[in-house]
């Protein structure tokens, strides 16, 4: 898929975030979270009449303009990363709340796959990996969506991964 589709998806989600921000007096990050939840569930959530029907219709129209099934997991991640960068800009997040760059996450995924191949221990003993800096779980999600997907539960025993409409949530 070309970058125009990724840009178009970003634009629609960004517009939905801006509308949600204004309608519910949310930060950009809160609006993004709400919209992401709505997209993943396939339904726009209205609580106590908020957002109002007019706003809900505008947001739903934006959701309907993006066919997420045509996006690969990598392309979805690119859209989400662009939205996260916008959230950093809009909300002026502090430095330690910034997203792990994809290159570093891919490098850590490679290391994890090598650990699983060599085991580092006997095959009878479970392999244990300690990550004290889980943060936004970007690395966990990238690892779970990578080619070592089937072994992610061994790498991350306290974080269960589950596929939801082709999205991995940790």
C-alpha positions, 0 to 999 in steps of 0.5 A: 500500500502506498504512503498516500493511504497511510497519510489518508488514514492518519488524516482521518484518525487525526480529524476524529481525535481533534473532534473528540478532543473538543467535544469531550474536553479531552487531551489529544492522547485521551481522544486518541485512546477513545478513538482507538478503542472505538475502532478496535471494537467496531462501534463508537461508544456514547456514554451519557449522551457524549459525544452528542449524536451530531458529533458521533455521526461526524466521527463515525463518518471518519471511521468509515472512510478507512478500511483497516482490513486493507492495511498490513500490521506494519502499515497500521503500526505506521499510522499509530506511530504518526498519531502518537507523534502528533499526541507528543506534539499536541500534549507536550508529553514529557521525555520519558513518555516518548515512543520507542523507535521502531528500529530499536524495537525491531532490534530487540525483537531480533535479540529475543528471537535469537534467545529463543533459538539458542535458548541460553539455557536447557530446553527443560528450563523456561527462558526468562527475560526481564524488562523493567522498562515496559513503558507503552508496551510498543516493544511487546506489541511489535515482538508479538506481531513479529515472526516470533509471535507464537513464542511471545507468551514464553517471553512475556509471561505476565503479559498475555497477547490477544489478537483482536480484529488483526490488532495485537493488544498487550 
